[in-house]
Amino acid sequence: MNIEIRKLTPDLAEDYITFFDTTPHNEKYKVKCYCVYWCNDDCEGKDFKTKTARRNYAIQYVNGNNIQGYLAYCDGKVVGW
C-alpha cells in the first residue's frame, strides 16, 4: 500500500471533484458539500442549494486557489480530503 499526501493545487481539481462525487459525506441528508461555502469571503448571496452549484463553485474555487487543503492518495487513488 502506497500512501501519499498532496497539497491541493489547480492541477488536482479533477481529483478533488472526483473525491466528492464518489464519497458519501452526509448520508443523513444525502448531500455533497464539496467544502465550498466556508472557503471564500464572497460566499454571501451565492446559491449553494444544489449539488451542481456546489460542484461548479468547487471547480472555480480550486482553480482560483480559494480552497486550501490536502488530498490523501492510496495507490494513486484519492481517498481523503
PDB file of N, CA, C and O in Angstrom, chain B, residues numbered from 101:
ATOM      1  N   MET B 101       0.851  -1.167   0.000  1.00  0.00           N
ATOM      2  CA  MET B 101       0.000   0.000   0.000  1.00  0.00           C
ATOM      3  C   MET B 101       0.904   1.240   0.000  1.00  0.00           C
ATOM      4  O   MET B 101       1.794   1.369   0.841  1.00  0.00           O
ATOM      5  N   ASN B 102       0.665   2.143  -0.947  1.00  0.00           N
ATOM      6  CA  ASN B 102       1.447   3.357  -1.080  1.00  0.00           C
ATOM      7  C   ASN B 102       0.560   4.555  -0.728  1.00  0.00           C
ATOM      8  O   ASN B 102      -0.383   4.862  -1.458  1.00  0.00           O
ATOM      9  N   ILE B 103       0.856   5.230   0.383  1.00  0.00           N
ATOM     10  CA  ILE B 103       0.083   6.389   0.842  1.00  0.00           C
ATOM     11  C   ILE B 103       0.865   7.654   0.505  1.00  0.00           C
ATOM     12  O   ILE B 103       2.078   7.725   0.707  1.00  0.00           O
ATOM     13  N   GLU B 104       0.150   8.646  -0.011  1.00  0.00           N
ATOM     14  CA  GLU B 104       0.769   9.921  -0.362  1.00  0.00           C
ATOM     15  C   GLU B 104      -0.182  11.053  -0.018  1.00  0.00           C
ATOM     16  O   GLU B 104      -1.392  10.930  -0.214  1.00  0.00           O
ATOM     17  N   ILE B 105       0.350  12.147   0.489  1.00  0.00           N
ATOM     18  CA  ILE B 105      -0.430  13.346   0.790  1.00  0.00           C
ATOM     19  C   ILE B 105       0.039  14.442  -0.161  1.00  0.00           C
ATOM     20  O   ILE B 105       1.235  14.712  -0.274  1.00  0.00           O
ATOM     21  N   ARG B 106      -0.924  15.072  -0.847  1.00  0.00           N
ATOM     22  CA  ARG B 106      -0.588  16.129  -1.802  1.00  0.00           C
ATOM     23  C   ARG B 106      -1.365  17.400  -1.470  1.00  0.00           C
ATOM     24  O   ARG B 106      -2.559  17.355  -1.173  1.00  0.00           O
ATOM     25  N   LYS B 107      -0.670  18.527  -1.524  1.00  0.00           N
ATOM     26  CA  LYS B 107      -1.315  19.823  -1.338  1.00  0.00           C
ATOM     27  C   LYS B 107      -2.260  20.069  -2.506  1.00  0.00           C
ATOM     28  O   LYS B 107      -1.903  19.832  -3.660  1.00  0.00           O
ATOM     29  N   LEU B 108      -3.465  20.544  -2.206  1.00  0.00           N
ATOM     30  CA  LEU B 108      -4.441  20.825  -3.253  1.00  0.00           C
ATOM     31  C   LEU B 108      -3.968  21.996  -4.107  1.00  0.00           C
ATOM     32  O   LEU B 108      -3.695  23.083  -3.598  1.00  0.00           O
ATOM     33  N   THR B 109      -3.876  21.759  -5.404  1.00  0.00           N
ATOM     34  CA  THR B 109      -3.500  22.768  -6.382  1.00  0.00           C
ATOM     35  C   THR B 109      -4.459  22.640  -7.559  1.00  0.00           C
ATOM     36  O   THR B 109      -5.145  21.626  -7.686  1.00  0.00           O
ATOM     37  N   PRO B 110      -4.519  23.652  -8.420  1.00  0.00           N
ATOM     38  CA  PRO B 110      -5.432  23.571  -9.558  1.00  0.00           C
ATOM     39  C   PRO B 110      -5.252  22.320 -10.422  1.00  0.00           C
ATOM     40  O   PRO B 110      -6.227  21.827 -10.990  1.00  0.00           O
ATOM     41  N   ASP B 111      -4.047  21.808 -10.531  1.00  0.00           N
ATOM     42  CA  ASP B 111      -3.858  20.608 -11.350  1.00  0.00           C
ATOM     43  C   ASP B 111      -4.469  19.357 -10.703  1.00  0.00           C
ATOM     44  O   ASP B 111      -4.559  18.313 -11.350  1.00  0.00           O
ATOM     45  N   LEU B 112      -4.888  19.449  -9.442  1.00  0.00           N
ATOM     46  CA  LEU B 112      -5.556  18.332  -8.769  1.00  0.00           C
ATOM     47  C   LEU B 112      -7.065  18.564  -8.637  1.00  0.00           C
ATOM     48  O   LEU B 112      -7.739  17.839  -7.906  1.00  0.00           O
ATOM     49  N   ALA B 113      -7.591  19.556  -9.329  1.00  0.00           N
ATOM     50  CA  ALA B 113      -9.022  19.886  -9.239  1.00  0.00           C
ATOM     51  C   ALA B 113      -9.898  18.681  -9.580  1.00  0.00           C
ATOM     52  O   ALA B 113     -10.883  18.416  -8.891  1.00  0.00           O
ATOM     53  N   GLU B 114      -9.550  17.963 -10.622  1.00  0.00           N
ATOM     54  CA  GLU B 114     -10.359  16.809 -11.028  1.00  0.00           C
ATOM     55  C   GLU B 114     -10.365  15.736  -9.940  1.00  0.00           C
ATOM     56  O   GLU B 114     -11.398  15.111  -9.699  1.00  0.00           O
ATOM     57  N   ASP B 115      -9.235  15.517  -9.287  1.00  0.00           N
ATOM     58  CA  ASP B 115      -9.187  14.549  -8.183  1.00  0.00           C
ATOM     59  C   ASP B 115     -10.070  15.010  -7.026  1.00  0.00           C
ATOM     60  O   ASP B 115     -10.779  14.204  -6.423  1.00  0.00           O
ATOM     61  N   TYR B 116     -10.029  16.283  -6.723  1.00  0.00           N
ATOM     62  CA  TYR B 116     -10.855  16.852  -5.645  1.00  0.00           C
ATOM     63  C   TYR B 116     -12.337  16.630  -5.949  1.00  0.00           C
ATOM     64  O   TYR B 116     -13.090  16.161  -5.096  1.00  0.00           O
ATOM     65  N   ILE B 117     -12.746  16.970  -7.166  1.00  0.00           N
ATOM     66  CA  ILE B 117     -14.143  16.816  -7.563  1.00  0.00           C
ATOM     67  C   ILE B 117     -14.537  15.338  -7.549  1.00  0.00           C
ATOM     68  O   ILE B 117     -15.612  14.986  -7.063  1.00  0.00           O
ATOM     69  N   THR B 118     -13.683  14.486  -8.074  1.00  0.00           N
ATOM     70  CA  THR B 118     -13.967  13.047  -8.092  1.00  0.00           C
ATOM     71  C   THR B 118     -14.149  12.512  -6.682  1.00  0.00           C
ATOM     72  O   THR B 118     -15.033  11.691  -6.435  1.00  0.00           O
ATOM     73  N   PHE B 119     -13.315  12.974  -5.756  1.00  0.00           N
ATOM     74  CA  PHE B 119     -13.444  12.527  -4.364  1.00  0.00           C
ATOM     75  C   PHE B 119     -14.834  12.844  -3.827  1.00  0.00           C
ATOM     76  O   PHE B 119     -15.488  11.980  -3.243  1.00  0.00           O
ATOM     77  N   PHE B 120     -15.289  14.083  -4.023  1.00  0.00           N
ATOM     78  CA  PHE B 120     -16.613  14.446  -3.514  1.00  0.00           C
ATOM     79  C   PHE B 120     -17.743  13.803  -4.311  1.00  0.00           C
ATOM     80  O   PHE B 120     -18.797  13.500  -3.752  1.00  0.00           O
ATOM     81  N   ASP B 121     -17.539  13.592  -5.599  1.00  0.00           N
ATOM     82  CA  ASP B 121     -18.559  12.924  -6.415  1.00  0.00           C
ATOM     83  C   ASP B 121     -18.791  11.491  -5.974  1.00  0.00           C
ATOM     84  O   ASP B 121     -19.913  10.991  -6.054  1.00  0.00           O
ATOM     85  N   THR B 122     -17.745  10.826  -5.511  1.00  0.00           N
ATOM     86  CA  THR B 122     -17.824   9.388  -5.258  1.00  0.00           C
ATOM     87  C   THR B 122     -17.828   8.996  -3.781  1.00  0.00           C
ATOM     88  O   THR B 122     -17.995   7.819  -3.461  1.00  0.00           O
ATOM     89  N   THR B 123     -17.649   9.952  -2.884  1.00  0.00           N
ATOM     90  CA  THR B 123     -17.557   9.649  -1.462  1.00  0.00           C
ATOM     91  C   THR B 123     -18.747  10.239  -0.714  1.00  0.00           C
ATOM     92  O   THR B 123     -19.014  11.434  -0.832  1.00  0.00           O
ATOM     93  N   PRO B 124     -19.464   9.424   0.051  1.00  0.00           N
ATOM     94  CA  PRO B 124     -20.576   9.971   0.833  1.00  0.00           C
ATOM     95  C   PRO B 124     -20.049  10.885   1.939  1.00  0.00           C
ATOM     96  O   PRO B 124     -19.088  10.540   2.627  1.00  0.00           O
ATOM     97  N   HIS B 125     -20.666  12.031   2.105  1.00  0.00           N
ATOM     98  CA  HIS B 125     -20.230  12.977   3.122  1.00  0.00           C
ATOM     99  C   HIS B 125     -21.307  13.286   4.144  1.00  0.00           C
ATOM    100  O   HIS B 125     -20.991  13.629   5.284  1.00  0.00           O
ATOM    101  N   ASN B 126     -22.543  13.177   3.774  1.00  0.00           N
ATOM    102  CA  ASN B 126     -23.618  13.438   4.706  1.00  0.00           C
ATOM    103  C   ASN B 126     -24.765  12.520   4.318  1.00  0.00           C
ATOM    104  O   ASN B 126     -25.711  12.942   3.653  1.00  0.00           O
ATOM    105  N   GLU B 127     -24.679  11.290   4.728  1.00  0.00           N
ATOM    106  CA  GLU B 127     -25.682  10.299   4.354  1.00  0.00           C
ATOM    107  C   GLU B 127     -27.073  10.627   4.885  1.00  0.00           C
ATOM    108  O   GLU B 127     -28.073  10.264   4.267  1.00  0.00           O
ATOM    109  N   LYS B 128     -27.144  11.309   6.022  1.00  0.00           N
ATOM    110  CA  LYS B 128     -28.451  11.638   6.594  1.00  0.00           C
ATOM    111  C   LYS B 128     -29.248  12.531   5.658  1.00  0.00           C
ATOM    112  O   LYS B 128     -30.449  12.329   5.475  1.00  0.00           O
ATOM    113  N   TYR B 129     -28.581  13.523   5.061  1.00  0.00           N
ATOM    114  CA  TYR B 129     -29.277  14.481   4.201  1.00  0.00           C
ATOM    115  C   TYR B 129     -29.010  14.248   2.726  1.00  0.00           C
ATOM    116  O   TYR B 129     -29.557  14.959   1.882  1.00  0.00           O
ATOM    117  N   LYS B 130     -28.172  13.257   2.395  1.00  0.00           N
ATOM    118  CA  LYS B 130     -27.861  12.898   1.007  1.00  0.00           C
ATOM    119  C   LYS B 130     -27.342  14.085   0.208  1.00  0.00           C
ATOM    120  O   LYS B 130     -27.799  14.332  -0.908  1.00  0.00           O
ATOM    121  N   VAL B 131     -26.399  14.814   0.767  1.00  0.00           N
ATOM    122  CA  VAL B 131     -25.831  15.972   0.072  1.00  0.00           C
ATOM    123  C   VAL B 131     -24.344  15.766  -0.176  1.00  0.00           C
ATOM    124  O   VAL B 131     -23.691  14.966   0.494  1.00  0.00           O
ATOM    125  N   LYS B 132     -23.833  16.490  -1.134  1.00  0.00           N
ATOM    126  CA  LYS B 132     -22.402  16.556  -1.430  1.00  0.00           C
ATOM    127  C   LYS B 132     -21.983  17.986  -1.163  1.00  0.00           C
ATOM    128  O   LYS B 132     -22.466  18.905  -1.824  1.00  0.00           O
ATOM    129  N   CYS B 133     -21.098  18.190  -0.213  1.00  0.00           N
ATOM    130  CA  CYS B 133     -20.781  19.561   0.196  1.00  0.00           C
ATOM    131  C   CYS B 133     -19.731  20.228  -0.682  1.00  0.00           C
ATOM    132  O   CYS B 133     -19.819  21.427  -0.947  1.00  0.00           O
ATOM    133  N   TYR B 134     -18.753  19.477  -1.131  1.00  0.00           N
ATOM    134  CA  TYR B 134     -17.614  19.998  -1.898  1.00  0.00           C
ATOM    135  C   TYR B 134     -16.837  21.060  -1.117  1.00  0.00           C
ATOM    136  O   TYR B 134     -15.936  21.690  -1.671  1.00  0.00           O
ATOM    137  N   CYS B 135     -17.167  21.266   0.145  1.00  0.00           N
ATOM    138  CA  CYS B 135     -16.462  22.214   1.017  1.00  0.00           C
ATOM    139  C   CYS B 135     -16.308  23.597   0.381  1.00  0.00           C
ATOM    140  O   CYS B 135     -15.210  24.153   0.367  1.00  0.00           O
ATOM    141  N   VAL B 136     -17.382  24.143  -0.133  1.00  0.00           N
ATOM    142  CA  VAL B 136     -17.281  25.429  -0.831  1.00  0.00           C
ATOM    143  C   VAL B 136     -17.829  26.616  -0.051  1.00  0.00           C
ATOM    144  O   VAL B 136     -17.366  27.738  -0.253  1.00  0.00           O
ATOM    145  N   TYR B 137     -18.785  26.407   0.823  1.00  0.00           N
ATOM    146  CA  TYR B 137     -19.444  27.559   1.446  1.00  0.00           C
ATOM    147  C   TYR B 137     -18.488  28.399   2.290  1.00  0.00           C
ATOM    148  O   TYR B 137     -18.524  29.628   2.221  1.00  0.00           O
ATOM    149  N   TRP B 138     -17.656  27.769   3.066  1.00  0.00           N
ATOM    150  CA  TRP B 138     -16.777  28.459   4.011  1.00  0.00           C
ATOM    151  C   TRP B 138     -15.505  29.000   3.386  1.00  0.00           C
ATOM    152  O   TRP B 138     -14.789  29.758   4.040  1.00  0.00           O
ATOM    153  N   CYS B 139     -15.193  28.643   2.146  1.00  0.00           N
ATOM    154  CA  CYS B 139     -13.845  28.857   1.604  1.00  0.00           C
ATOM    155  C   CYS B 139     -13.595  30.235   1.021  1.00  0.00           C
ATOM    156  O   CYS B 139     -12.460  30.541   0.657  1.00  0.00           O
ATOM    157  N   ASN B 140     -14.593  31.059   0.920  1.00  0.00           N
ATOM    158  CA  ASN B 140     -14.417  32.306   0.199  1.00  0.00           C
ATOM    159  C   ASN B 140     -15.158  33.430   0.913  1.00  0.00           C
ATOM    160  O   ASN B 140     -16.266  33.230   1.410  1.00  0.00           O
ATOM    161  N   ASP B 141     -14.558  34.591   0.961  1.00  0.00           N
ATOM    162  CA  ASP B 141     -15.205  35.731   1.600  1.00  0.00           C
ATOM    163  C   ASP B 141     -16.459  36.189   0.869  1.00  0.00           C
ATOM    164  O   ASP B 141     -17.339  36.805   1.470  1.00  0.00           O
ATOM    165  N   ASP B 142     -16.544  35.891  -0.421  1.00  0.00           N
ATOM    166  CA  ASP B 142     -17.701  36.376  -1.173  1.00  0.00           C
ATOM    167  C   ASP B 142     -18.796  35.322  -1.302  1.00  0.00           C
ATOM    168  O   ASP B 142     -19.501  35.296  -2.311  1.00  0.00           O
ATOM    169  N   CYS B 143     -18.955  34.456  -0.310  1.00  0.00           N
ATOM    170  CA  CYS B 143     -19.978  33.420  -0.377  1.00  0.00           C
ATOM    171  C   CYS B 143     -21.381  33.967  -0.131  1.00  0.00           C
ATOM    172  O   CYS B 143     -22.369  33.334  -0.503  1.00  0.00           O
ATOM    173  N   GLU B 144     -21.473  35.130   0.489  1.00  0.00           N
ATOM    174  CA  GLU B 144     -22.782  35.728   0.747  1.00  0.00           C
ATOM    175  C   GLU B 144     -23.515  35.994  -0.562  1.00  0.00           C
ATOM    176  O   GLU B 144     -22.947  36.534  -1.511  1.00  0.00           O
ATOM    177  N   GLY B 145     -24.779  35.608  -0.593  1.00  0.00           N
ATOM    178  CA  GLY B 145     -25.608  35.866  -1.754  1.00  0.00           C
ATOM    179  C   GLY B 145     -25.477  34.835  -2.868  1.00  0.00           C
ATOM    180  O   GLY B 145     -26.176  34.931  -3.877  1.00  0.00           O
ATOM    181  N   LYS B 146     -24.610  33.870  -2.708  1.00  0.00           N
ATOM    182  CA  LYS B 146     -24.465  32.840  -3.727  1.00  0.00           C
ATOM    183  C   LYS B 146     -25.376  31.665  -3.391  1.00  0.00           C
ATOM    184  O   LYS B 146     -25.653  31.386  -2.225  1.00  0.00           O
ATOM    185  N   ASP B 147     -25.828  30.996  -4.423  1.00  0.00           N
ATOM    186  CA  ASP B 147     -26.746  29.878  -4.260  1.00  0.00           C
ATOM    187  C   ASP B 147     -25.966  28.562  -4.210  1.00  0.00           C
ATOM    188  O   ASP B 147     -25.451  28.090  -5.224  1.00  0.00           O
ATOM    189  N   PHE B 148     -25.891  27.985  -3.014  1.00  0.00           N
ATOM    190  CA  PHE B 148     -25.204  26.713  -2.813  1.00  0.00           C
ATOM    191  C   PHE B 148     -26.205  25.575  -2.586  1.00  0.00           C
ATOM    192  O   PHE B 148     -25.835  24.522  -2.065  1.00  0.00           O
ATOM    193  N   LYS B 149     -27.457  25.777  -2.969  1.00  0.00           N
ATOM    194  CA  LYS B 149     -28.513  24.821  -2.628  1.00  0.00           C
ATOM    195  C   LYS B 149     -28.430  23.494  -3.371  1.00  0.00           C
ATOM    196  O   LYS B 149     -28.858  22.467  -2.843  1.00  0.00           O
ATOM    197  N   THR B 150     -27.890  23.496  -4.579  1.00  0.00           N
ATOM    198  CA  THR B 150     -27.869  22.252  -5.353  1.00  0.00           C
ATOM    199  C   THR B 150     -26.458  21.679  -5.424  1.00  0.00           C
ATOM    200  O   THR B 150     -25.464  22.391  -5.286  1.00  0.00           O
ATOM    201  N   LYS B 151     -26.408  20.375  -5.643  1.00  0.00           N
ATOM    202  CA  LYS B 151     -25.119  19.701  -5.821  1.00  0.00           C
ATOM    203  C   LYS B 151     -24.379  20.291  -7.015  1.00  0.00           C
ATOM    204  O   LYS B 151     -23.167  20.500  -6.955  1.00  0.00           O
ATOM    205  N   THR B 152     -25.094  20.556  -8.086  1.00  0.00           N
ATOM    206  CA  THR B 152     -24.464  21.094  -9.293  1.00  0.00           C
ATOM    207  C   THR B 152     -23.843  22.457  -9.025  1.00  0.00           C
ATOM    208  O   THR B 152     -22.734  22.731  -9.481  1.00  0.00           O
ATOM    209  N   ALA B 153     -24.542  23.308  -8.295  1.00  0.00           N
ATOM    210  CA  ALA B 153     -23.996  24.636  -7.966  1.00  0.00           C
ATOM    211  C   ALA B 153     -22.743  24.500  -7.113  1.00  0.00           C
ATOM    212  O   ALA B 153     -21.731  25.143  -7.392  1.00  0.00           O
ATOM    213  N   ARG B 154     -22.802  23.661  -6.064  1.00  0.00           N
ATOM    214  CA  ARG B 154     -21.638  23.474  -5.199  1.00  0.00           C
ATOM    215  C   ARG B 154     -20.469  22.882  -5.972  1.00  0.00           C
ATOM    216  O   ARG B 154     -19.322  23.276  -5.762  1.00  0.00           O
ATOM    217  N   ARG B 155     -20.750  21.942  -6.861  1.00  0.00           N
ATOM    218  CA  ARG B 155     -19.704  21.317  -7.678  1.00  0.00           C
ATOM    219  C   ARG B 155     -19.049  22.365  -8.583  1.00  0.00           C
ATOM    220  O   ARG B 155     -17.823  22.419  -8.683  1.00  0.00           O
ATOM    221  N   ASN B 156     -19.851  23.184  -9.232  1.00  0.00           N
ATOM    222  CA  ASN B 156     -19.310  24.224 -10.117  1.00  0.00           C
ATOM    223  C   ASN B 156     -18.479  25.240  -9.350  1.00  0.00           C
ATOM    224  O   ASN B 156     -17.428  25.667  -9.827  1.00  0.00           O
ATOM    225  N   TYR B 157     -18.940  25.634  -8.159  1.00  0.00           N
ATOM    226  CA  TYR B 157     -18.136  26.548  -7.329  1.00  0.00           C
ATOM    227  C   TYR B 157     -16.839  25.876  -6.899  1.00  0.00           C
ATOM    228  O   TYR B 157     -15.792  26.522  -6.854  1.00  0.00           O
ATOM    229  N   ALA B 158     -16.898  24.593  -6.586  1.00  0.00           N
ATOM    230  CA  ALA B 158     -15.679  23.881  -6.177  1.00  0.00           C
ATOM    231  C   ALA B 158     -14.631  23.917  -7.279  1.00  0.00           C
ATOM    232  O   ALA B 158     -13.458  24.179  -7.015  1.00  0.00           O
ATOM    233  N   ILE B 159     -15.045  23.660  -8.495  1.00  0.00           N
ATOM    234  CA  ILE B 159     -14.106  23.713  -9.617  1.00  0.00           C
ATOM    235  C   ILE B 159     -13.511  25.108  -9.737  1.00  0.00           C
ATOM    236  O   ILE B 159     -12.299  25.269  -9.881  1.00  0.00           O
ATOM    237  N   GLN B 160     -14.375  26.112  -9.676  1.00  0.00           N
ATOM    238  CA  GLN B 160     -13.925  27.510  -9.773  1.00  0.00           C
ATOM    239  C   GLN B 160     -12.971  27.858  -8.634  1.00  0.00           C
ATOM    240  O   GLN B 160     -11.933  28.479  -8.865  1.00  0.00           O
ATOM    241  N   TYR B 161     -13.309  27.466  -7.420  1.00  0.00           N
ATOM    242  CA  TYR B 161     -12.503  27.819  -6.255  1.00  0.00           C
ATOM    243  C   TYR B 161     -11.163  27.092  -6.230  1.00  0.00           C
ATOM    244  O   TYR B 161     -10.144  27.688  -5.879  1.00  0.00           O
ATOM    245  N   VAL B 162     -11.151  25.819  -6.595  1.00  0.00           N
ATOM    246  CA  VAL B 162      -9.870  25.090  -6.636  1.00  0.00           C
ATOM    247  C   VAL B 162      -8.974  25.708  -7.699  1.00  0.00           C
ATOM    248  O   VAL B 162      -7.787  25.930  -7.460  1.00  0.00           O
ATOM    249  N   ASN B 163      -9.532  25.983  -8.862  1.00  0.00           N
ATOM    250  CA  ASN B 163      -8.733  26.583  -9.935  1.00  0.00           C
ATOM    251  C   ASN B 163      -8.254  27.984  -9.591  1.00  0.00           C
ATOM    252  O   ASN B 163      -7.242  28.436 -10.125  1.00  0.00           O
ATOM    253  N   GLY B 164      -8.964  28.681  -8.707  1.00  0.00           N
ATOM    254  CA  GLY B 164      -8.562  30.015  -8.280  1.00  0.00           C
ATOM    255  C   GLY B 164      -7.764  30.025  -6.984  1.00  0.00           C
ATOM    256  O   GLY B 164      -7.489  31.090  -6.430  1.00  0.00           O
ATOM    257  N   ASN B 165      -7.390  28.837  -6.496  1.00  0.00           N
ATOM    258  CA  ASN B 165      -6.643  28.707  -5.236  1.00  0.00           C
ATOM    259  C   ASN B 165      -7.392  29.280  -4.041  1.00  0.00           C
ATOM    260  O   ASN B 165      -6.767  29.785  -3.110  1.00  0.00           O
ATOM    261  N   ASN B 166      -8.719  29.209  -4.050  1.00  0.00           N
ATOM    262  CA  ASN B 166      -9.520  29.685  -2.933  1.00  0.00           C
ATOM    263  C   ASN B 166      -9.790  28.605  -1.896  1.00  0.00           C
ATOM    264  O   ASN B 166     -10.155  28.910  -0.761  1.00  0.00           O
ATOM    265  N   ILE B 167      -9.615  27.357  -2.274  1.00  0.00           N
ATOM    266  CA  ILE B 167      -9.761  26.243  -1.335  1.00  0.00           C
ATOM    267  C   ILE B 167      -8.354  25.724  -1.059  1.00  0.00           C
ATOM    268  O   ILE B 167      -7.597  25.418  -1.980  1.00  0.00           O
ATOM    269  N   GLN B 168      -8.024  25.633   0.218  1.00  0.00           N
ATOM    270  CA  GLN B 168      -6.711  25.136   0.591  1.00  0.00           C
ATOM    271  C   GLN B 168      -6.865  23.881   1.431  1.00  0.00           C
ATOM    272  O   GLN B 168      -7.768  23.777   2.261  1.00  0.00           O
ATOM    273  N   GLY B 169      -5.986  22.951   1.206  1.00  0.00           N
ATOM    274  CA  GLY B 169      -6.030  21.720   1.971  1.00  0.00           C
ATOM    275  C   GLY B 169      -5.151  20.677   1.314  1.00  0.00           C
ATOM    276  O   GLY B 169      -4.269  20.989   0.514  1.00  0.00           O
ATOM    277  N   TYR B 170      -5.411  19.437   1.668  1.00  0.00           N
ATOM    278  CA  TYR B 170      -4.595  18.338   1.182  1.00  0.00           C
ATOM    279  C   TYR B 170      -5.494  17.186   0.756  1.00  0.00           C
ATOM    280  O   TYR B 170      -6.580  16.989   1.302  1.00  0.00           O
ATOM    281  N   LEU B 171      -5.025  16.438  -0.221  1.00  0.00           N
ATOM    282  CA  LEU B 171      -5.689  15.217  -0.652  1.00  0.00           C
ATOM    283  C   LEU B 171      -4.808  14.040  -0.254  1.00  0.00           C
ATOM    284  O   LEU B 171      -3.584  14.102  -0.363  1.00  0.00           O
ATOM    285  N   ALA B 172      -5.439  12.977   0.204  1.00  0.00           N
ATOM    286  CA  ALA B 172      -4.727  11.748   0.551  1.00  0.00           C
ATOM    287  C   ALA B 172      -4.975  10.727  -0.556  1.00  0.00           C
ATOM    288  O   ALA B 172      -6.098  10.547  -1.025  1.00  0.00           O
ATOM    289  N   TYR B 173      -3.901  10.072  -0.952  1.00  0.00           N
ATOM    290  CA  TYR B 173      -3.965   9.066  -2.010  1.00  0.00           C
ATOM    291  C   TYR B 173      -3.478   7.730  -1.463  1.00  0.00           C
ATOM    292  O   TYR B 173      -2.559   7.669  -0.647  1.00  0.00           O
ATOM    293  N   CYS B 174      -4.106   6.679  -1.927  1.00  0.00           N
ATOM    294  CA  CYS B 174      -3.662   5.324  -1.641  1.00  0.00           C
ATOM    295  C   CYS B 174      -3.509   4.624  -2.984  1.00  0.00           C
ATOM    296  O   CYS B 174      -4.476   4.465  -3.728  1.00  0.00           O
ATOM    297  N   ASP B 175      -2.305   4.218  -3.279  1.00  0.00           N
ATOM    298  CA  ASP B 175      -2.014   3.562  -4.549  1.00  0.00           C
ATOM    299  C   ASP B 175      -2.507   4.378  -5.740  1.00  0.00           C
ATOM    300  O   ASP B 175      -3.045   3.828  -6.701  1.00  0.00           O
ATOM    301  N   GLY B 176      -2.318   5.700  -5.666  1.00  0.00           N
ATOM    302  CA  GLY B 176      -2.657   6.589  -6.772  1.00  0.00           C
ATOM    303  C   GLY B 176      -4.109   7.036  -6.837  1.00  0.00           C
ATOM    304  O   GLY B 176      -4.460   7.836  -7.704  1.00  0.00           O
ATOM    305  N   LYS B 177      -4.965   6.545  -5.946  1.00  0.00           N
ATOM    306  CA  LYS B 177      -6.382   6.912  -5.937  1.00  0.00           C
ATOM    307  C   LYS B 177      -6.658   7.819  -4.753  1.00  0.00           C
ATOM    308  O   LYS B 177      -6.241   7.520  -3.634  1.00  0.00           O
ATOM    309  N   VAL B 178      -7.366   8.938  -4.987  1.00  0.00           N
ATOM    310  CA  VAL B 178      -7.679   9.852  -3.897  1.00  0.00           C
ATOM    311  C   VAL B 178      -8.669   9.186  -2.948  1.00  0.00           C
ATOM    312  O   VAL B 178      -9.711   8.682  -3.367  1.00  0.00           O
ATOM    313  N   VAL B 179      -8.319   9.194  -1.648  1.00  0.00           N
ATOM    314  CA  VAL B 179      -9.137   8.512  -0.640  1.00  0.00           C
ATOM    315  C   VAL B 179      -9.497   9.415   0.536  1.00  0.00           C
ATOM    316  O   VAL B 179     -10.247   9.012   1.425  1.00  0.00           O
ATOM    317  N   GLY B 180      -8.961  10.639   0.542  1.00  0.00           N
ATOM    318  CA  GLY B 180      -9.253  11.525   1.670  1.00  0.00           C
ATOM    319  C   GLY B 180      -9.011  12.969   1.348  1.00  0.00           C
ATOM    320  O   GLY B 180      -8.218  13.311   0.472  1.00  0.00           O
ATOM    321  N   TRP B 181      -9.713  13.816   2.077  1.00  0.00           N
ATOM    322  CA  TRP B 181      -9.580  15.263   1.935  1.00  0.00           C
ATOM    323  C   TRP B 181      -9.300  15.831   3.292  1.00  0.00           C
ATOM    324  O   TRP B 181      -9.146  17.044   3.435  1.00  0.00           O
TER     325      TRP B 181
END
